[in-house]
């Protein structure tokens, strides 16, 4: 069931992601800073997110990921990030990410645009 949800979310995520506003995404990211940073030298409750798009899930050296995240075959694309933000457990069952996002589709697209920026 989770796999079907994940596939359905990824299949429908594309159009919303095309219109992401990185500048607004920076403001949205302020909701993530309790656990994440974009500074690769800063890791706290969650791994840093600098360069997350295109990276293999569980790929930040030195961060202690959950076993399911380490075993995951997920590559963080705009679509997989969108699905993960909606329901982390559907994408990587057993992940340490404690909750699903309450962000709107547009806020997720904007956040992902910010995280995708060089």
Secondary structure, DSSP 8 states (H G I E B T S, - for coil): -HHHHHHHHHHHHHHHHTT--HHHHHHHHTTTTTT--S-TT--SSS---TT-TT-BTT--TT----HHHHH---B--HHHHHHHHH-HHHHSTT-S--S-----HHHHHHHHHHHH--
